[in-house]
Structure formats: structure tokens, C-alpha cells
Amino acid sequence: ALARMRYKRSAASLCFVTFIVCLCSAHARQILMDTPLTLTGELEVLVIELKSGESYYRFVLYEKGTNSSSELDMDTTLRKGLLTGMLVVVNTTYPRSSPLKVTGLEVLQAPSGVKNYIGSNGKPYQFKSITYLLRICGATGNYKRQDIEQMYFGNAPGGTSWQGYWRTCSWGQVSMDPSQNIILEVDLPCSGTLPWGTYFGRECELPSWMFLAKNQAKQMGILEENYQNIIYLMNGDGCSFGGMATVGCGRSCAAYVSSFSGNTWTVVHEVGHTLGLQHASRGGDEYGDATSPMGLSCCNYKCYNTPQSWQLGWIQPVAAYDQSNMMAGTWLSAMLPEYKSTSSNFVHVRPTWAGGSQAYFISFRSNEGYDVGLRQEFAYKVLVYAYAGSNVPSDPNLSQLVAVLSPGEVYNNREQMFNIKFQTKTTASASIMLCRLSAAAETSCFDGLDNDCNGLTDTQDPACGGG
């Protein structure tokens, strides 16, 4: 009986201890669930452009001091302005989720991999790349190494090449030497074993393909780290995206084209992202600007638009206006040379009198040479762009095409209080006039000024009794 009583007391004690342990463990887990977690590392930003026409961004953190990487899940307020190569601190909570839910983010350092694609000491910047022509799981495709060489360096159909494109559309700032741009054919098996496991070639396994391509290049004595840009032209890949690229450069500076069919302008678009360019917009459509390969890029060569070329440091204004030199009610005249003819080729208007951050870029373009892809509706027209960004690569702001003018037409910007009138043109240049408004209608009939910039001064204006 005594033994049974001792056993019951022991069992009761054990149950009590177990209860306390369980209670403490649950409490500890709850505490851990609420524990903030801070991670530091390098950011990679990828823009993924689906064959359906939609696009989205993917953010990956490569944690400092480890071999770990995590995809990040964060709202749009945290995403704005993030670029590949930034050193960041990410705030999240324990336990880690996949993708990692981000509650806060701080940028510690700007990208160290950002390149200024401009020449120095009288010599152009040397564009250096490895292009992998990937044929996956027996895919043959219509293009071989010599075809890519022809597109890059030879006289491809239409008398153009990517080498010539860089020379013309960077105004001599970028050069593409065949010895510095390697093209490799890589045949990938349908499946295989890699250090991290088995892969199956038709499942869009980019990390596996990149590893195998890099390994083949290394066996040939070609090291990726000696080249700024890595380009993947794929056949038989089965990927849902049409193109993908890093926005800017960090540990990677890569562009991918799925189901490659010889459309070099798609390569120009994706490589444009690695230069730090965003999409070219119009009328609320992120891709709506058909005057730039960063917008509607089909179906032939065209140079990057005016604010993007200025952002890259390739061009400068022939005239620049703000409130210091643009007096209200007075019309100013300016001459626009044809866009590709000189690197001083646009008028820059910053309406500081109206506040805000937008600047306006006014240029005149033909559809000759490497602008052969410029549609007729934009050729020999005055093009007006708005851009709130700076002239540094990887600025996160989008350019906007806001007006396309024929001779005699006027762009009226009532919000920013200025007008642009397209006067006359030749094949080589266009003349324009600009006026800063001081009022929405003529307010003073005897000041000698065209206050509302409608072309009628003082008593000529109906507001002052003019006919």
C-alpha cells in the first residue's frame, strides 16, 4: 500500500513537471515567434517579363558572411528605389518564412557594381560580355554561334550590328570589341547530377544551367569574373518569361532571353536593365513608350530615349531653361539637331517656377540608321519626355513620353505652366519655341507680355478685347 501511494505521488509529480515544461516550452516558442530578426547582405533585384506581356520584380538577399540567400516578400513602399548590389539591413521575425516577410529595410551602401558606361581619356568604354547560347534537352534552335557573331559584329540583315548600335546610340562612348565579347554554345542534357542534387532540363532550372555554362567556360579558360555582363540566349528552356535581367549590377550582371529567335532588340532591352535603366512609359502604360527599346521594343533597332541616354551620361542639352533664364510671358526660340547627329541634341526644361521634381526633355528624331525601328508616327517629330530622376545609372524613376508634335502643334502644360511650339523642320533639325505662363489667361493688357502664352500679346488677346 505504501509503495502504491509513493507511485501515485511520483506520477502526480511527473505530470505536474511535464505540464510546467510544456507550458514553458509553449511560452518560449511564443516569445521566439515575436523576436525581431535582423539580416544584413547584398540585394539582387530582378525584373521578370512574362511572355503574356506582364512583368514583376523579384528581390533576393545574399546574407553577409554566409552562403545563404533568401527571396524577400515586401510591400511596394519598401521596394521603391531598390537596386542590385545595394548593401541592406532587412528586418523580419523569427521563425524565418519562405519567402522572407520583410517588415523594414535600410540601405547601408549604394551598389558597388554600378558602372558608368562612358569613355575616359579619349577612349570609349569597353563593353565586355560572355554570351551563352544555351540549347537545352536536345533543342536545336535556328541560331548558332556564327549567327550570333553576325548579329553582334557583322553586317546582319539591314546592314546593322550590335557593335554598330553601341557606337551610334552611345555617341561613341561605348565600344564592343569582338575579342572582349565571347560567344559560347552550350548543349545541356535533359537531366543530370549537380553538387546540390538532380536537375531536369525542361523545368526552367536557371541555377543549374548557369552552373553548367560557367563550368564549361571555366574548362576553356574563360572566367566570368573578367566580364561585366553575362547574357543567356536560350532554346528549349520552357520558361514562362520572355526576358529577365538584374536591375543594375552587383554580384551578378545578367540578362536572359527565353526561346531566342534572333531578336537582338530584346537583348538590347534586357541589357538596358543591367545598365540601370527602367522601363519607358507613356499614358500610364509602363511599356507604352515605343521610342525606346525599354518600352515597346519590337521590332528593330532604336536608340534609348532622350532622358535615358542623358541618364547614362551619353548626351547633354543644347539649351537648358529654368526660372533663372526663362522669363514669364516671353517666347524663346531653340534649334534641335537630329538626335543621332550630335551628343548635344535636346532642350532641357526644369520648371522650377511651378515646383515639383519633373524635368522635360525635348528632342527631334529621324528613323534612319540605328533608329530604323522608330515607327513613322514618331519620325521627324518633336518628342517631349518627362522624367523626375537624375543623370546617374540605376535611378528608379521611369521616363514618360508626354507629347509627339508635328509642325505647327503646341504642347500646353498647364500644371507646370509652360508651352512648347514646333515651328519648322528639315531632315537635319527642327526649330521650336518655348514660353513660360504667368497666368491661365491674359491678366495685364499693357505689359508687353504674352501672359498665357497663346501667341497673342496684350490687346491682341481676346481677354483684353482683341479680335
N, C-alpha and C positions, 0 to 999 in steps of 0.2 A: 504493500500500500504506500509506504514511504517512497519507494522507487517510482511508483506511478505519479505521485504528487510532484516529485522532483522533475520528472519528464514533462508534465504539464506546464510547470513553471518555466522550464528551459524552452519549450515550444512556444509559449506565450512571449518569452523574451526575444526569441528569434524572429517571430512575426513582427514584434514591435520594432526591432532593429531594421528588419527588411523594409518595413513601412517608412521608417525615417530615411533610410538610404535612398529608396525610390523617390520619396518626397524631395530630398536634397538634390538628387540627380535631375529630376524634372525641373526644379528651380534653377539649377546650374545651366541646364540646356536653355531655359528661357532667358537667363542672363546673357548667355553666349549669342542667342538669337538677336539680342538687341545691342550687341557690341559693335561699335563702328570699326571698319577695316579700311586702312589707307594703303594704296598701292602706288608706286612710282615706276614710270617706264616711258618708252618711246611709242608714239602713236603712229598708226598707219591708217590712212583714210583712202578707201577705195570707192570709186563711182562705178556702178554696175548698170549697164544699159541693156535692157532685155530686148529680145527680138520682137516682142509685142509692141515696142515703142515706149514702154515705161522705163523709169530708172529709179534707183535708190542708192543710198550710201551705206557702207559697212565700215565700222570702226573697230580696230584691233589694238590692244595694248600688249607690248612686249615688255614684260616686267624686268626691271633693272636688277642685275646680279643673279638672274635665274635663266633657265631655258624655257620658262613658261610664257604662254600667250593666252589672252582671253578676248573673246568678242564682247563688245560693250553695248549695252542697251540703255539709251538715254533719250530724254525728250529734246525737242527742237531748240529750246532755249540754250541748252548746253552744247549743241552741235555747231552752232554758228561760228564760223571763222576757224574751225579746226583744220589742221593741215598735216600731211605726212611728215614725219621727222620731228614733230614737237616733243619736247620732254614735258610730261604732265604728271600731276598728282590726282589720282582718282579716289573719290570717297564712295564706299559701298558698305555693306553689312555682312556679318557672319551668320550662317554659313554662305559660302560663295555659290551664286547661281550660275547657270549657263543658258543664255549669255549673261554676263555680269551686269546686274542692275546698278546703275550709277546714280548717286544722289547729289554729287557735287564734283566739279573738275576745276583744277587750276593749272594754267600753263606756266611752267617754270622757265622754259627756254624756247626760243624760236628754232625752226628747223635748221640744223647744221648742214643738211644736204641740199638746200636751195641753191640753184645755180643761176647766175646771171648769164644768159645766152647772148653776150655781146663781146665783140672783139677787144683787143688791147694791143698797144704798141704797134698800131697799124696793121695788125693781123686779125683775121676773123676767128671766132670761137670754133673749135673743132668738135663737131658732134660725133660722139663715139658710141657705138652700139653693137650688140650681138642680136641678130635676128634668128630665131629658131623657127624653121618650117617643120611643124610637127605633123606627122602622119600617124594616126592612131588606129590600132587594131586593123591593119591591112588597108586603110583608106589610101587611095592613090591621089585624089585631087587633080586639078588641072594645071598646077603650078609646081615647077621645080626650081632648084637653086638658080639656074641661069635665067629663068623668067624673073625672079626677084631682083637679080643683079641688073637686068634690063630696066626694070621699073625704077630701081634706085639710081642707077648711074648712066644707063644708055639712053638712046632716043626711043622711048616707048611710043606706042601709037599716039599720034597727035604732036610728036616732037617734044615731049616733056619728060622730066625725070624728077625724082625726089631731090637729087643733088641740085638740079637747077631751081627747084622750088625753094629750097633753103636759101640759095644765093639771092634770088629775086625778092622773095617775100620777107627776108630779114634785112633787105637793103645792104647786102654784103657783110652783115655781122656774123653770119653762121656759114661754116663750110662743112661739106660732107665728103671726106676723102675715102675712097674705096679701101685703102689699107687700114683705116681706123673703124670700119664698119663691116663686121664679119657676118656671113650668112651660112647657117648650118642646116642641113637636112637631118632630121631625127625621126627614125621609124620606131614607134613604141609598140610593144606587144599588147595583146588583149588583156593579159593578166601577168602578175609576177610577184616576187617577194622582195620587200624593201626592209631596211633596218627596223621600221616600226610596224611591219605586218604585210599582209597581202593586199594588192590593189587590183581593180578590174577596170580596164582601159576605157570602157564606154560610159562610165559613171561620172564624167567631168571631174576627175580627181587631179585638180591642178597641182597640189603639192607634190604628188607622185611624179607627174610629168615634168615639173620644174626640176626635181631632184635628178631624174634620169637625163634630162637635157644638159644640166650643169655638169653632171658626171661625164657625159660624152665629150663636152667641150674641154673639161679638165684633162681627159686622156689624150686630147690633141694638143695639149699645152696652152689652151686658151682659158684664162682666168676671168670670171665675171667681174671681179672687183676692179679690174683695169678698165672697165667700160661703164659709162654713166647710165645708159639706157639699155634695158633688156626688152625685146619685142618678141611676142609669141604669135605666130600665124598658124592657125590650127585647122586641120581637116579630120573629119571622123570623130569629133570630140563629143557630140551630143549635148553640149552645154546649152542652157536656156538663154544665156546672154549673147548679144551680138558683139559687144565690145566691153572692155573693162580696163581700168587704169588706176594707178595711185595718183592722188591729187597732190602734186609736188613730189619731192624726193626725200627719202630718209635712208633707212637700211635697204629699202628697195626703191626702184625707179622703173616700174614695169608697165607695159601695155600689152593687152591681149585682144586678138581679133578671132572670133569663132567662125567656123565654116568659111574660111578666107576664100574669096573669089576674085582676087586681083584688084579690089577697090582700094587703091592707095590712099584716097581721100579719107577713108575710115581710119587708116593708120595715122594720118595727119591729125585727125580728131583726137584719137586716144593718146598719141604722143603729146598733143597740146595740153592734156591734163597733167602729164608729168612735168611739163614746163611751168605748171602752176596756174593754167587758165581754167576758168569756169565756163559754163555754157553761155551761148549768146542768145538773148531773149528778145521777144517782140510781142507786144499786146497781151502780156500775161502768160504767154507760152514760153517755157524755159528754153526750148529749142527753136523758137519761132524766127530767129534772125537768119535768113538764107544768104546773107552776105559774108558769113564766116563759116569755116569748117567746124567751128564749135557750136553751130546751130544746126540748121538743115544742111547736112554735109554732102548729100548726093548732088551731083553725080560726076564731078570732075574737080580739078584743082581750082582753088581760090585762096587768096591770102587771108590771114586773120584780119578781123575788122579793125577799125581805127583805134578805139580805146584799148583793145587787146595788144596791138602792135606797140602802142605807146607804153602800156604796162610792162612789156618785155624790154623796153629801152631801145627799140629799133627806130623809132621815128620821133620827131619833135614838131611843135606847131610853127607855121609860117607867121602866125599872129596870135596873140593871146589878149583877152579882154576880161576885165572885172570892173568894179565900181571906180577904180583909180583912173582908168583911161577910157571909160565908156559913159559919156555924159548923157543924161536922160533927155529924150526928145530930139536927139541928133542922129542922123543916119551916117554910118561908117561904111566904107567900101573895102572889100578884100578880094584877092585873087587866089583861087585854089588850083594848084598844079595837079595834073593827073596823078593819082595815088601812087603808082609804082615808079613814076619818073624821077622822084627825089625823096629823100628821107625827111625833108621839111615840107609837109604836104597837107596840113589841116589847120583849121582855125579852132582855137580853144576858148570857150566862153565859160567863165565861172561867175554866175550871177550872185555875187556876194551882197548886192543891194537887197536881195529878197530873202537872204538866209538860206538855210538848208545845206546839204552836202553834195548835191548833184553838180556835176560839170557836164558840158556839152562839147561834142567833137563833131566837126563839120568837114566832110571830105567829098571828093569827086573822083569816080572810078570808071574805067573802061572795062570791057570784058575781053580784053586781049591778053596774050601771053599766059602767065600763071593765074590770071583771073578769068580764064576761059570758062570756068564753072559758074561765073556770076550770071544770074538769069537776066534776060533782056529788060525786065521791068526795073532793074537797078542800074543798068549800064548807062553811062554818061548822064547820071542823075546826081544831084546833091543829096548826100546821105547825112542824116543828123542822128547822133547817138547820145544817150545819157548814161553816165557812169559815175557812181559815188565812191569809187575806190581810188587807190593810189598807184603810182607807177613803179610798183615792186612786184616781182613774180609771186604767185600764190595768194594774191589778195582775194578774199572770199566773195566780193561783190560781183554780181552779174552785170554785163553791159546790156543796154536796151536800144534797139533800133526804134526811134520815135517818129521819124519823118523821112519820106522819099519825095524829093521835089523835082519837078520839071521846070524849064524856063518860064518865068512869069509867076510861079506859085510862091506862096508865103507860108512859112511856119509860124503860127501865133502861139506863143507860150504865155498865157495869161497868168498862170500861177507864179512863174518865175519872172514875169514882166519883161519879156523881150521878143522881138520878131527877127526872122531871117527871110530874106527875099532872094530867090535865084534870078539873076539878071540875064546873062547871056553865057554861051559856051562855044568852045571849039573842041576838036578832038584832044587838045593838049591841056586845056584849062577851062575853068568856069569862074565867072565874076558873081559875087554875092554882095548884099548889103545887110547891115545889122542895125537894129535900133532898140534902145532901152526905153521902156514905157515909164512915165511918171504918173500916169492916171489911166483909168479904163476908158475915159472919154476926154476930149479936149476941154480943159478947165480954164485955161488962160488964153484969151483970144488976141493978145498983143505982145507975147513974149518972144516971138520968132522961133518957137519950138513946135515940133510935132509931138505933143504930149502923149497921145495914144498910139503913135507910130502907125497910122493908117495911110501915110503918104500925103496927108493934107495938113498944111500949117495954118494956124490962126484962123483968119476969116475965110480961108478956103474950105474949112471943115464945116459940115452941116451943123455941128454943135455950136458953132459961132455964127450961124446964119449964112454960111456959104452954100453955093448951089450944088 
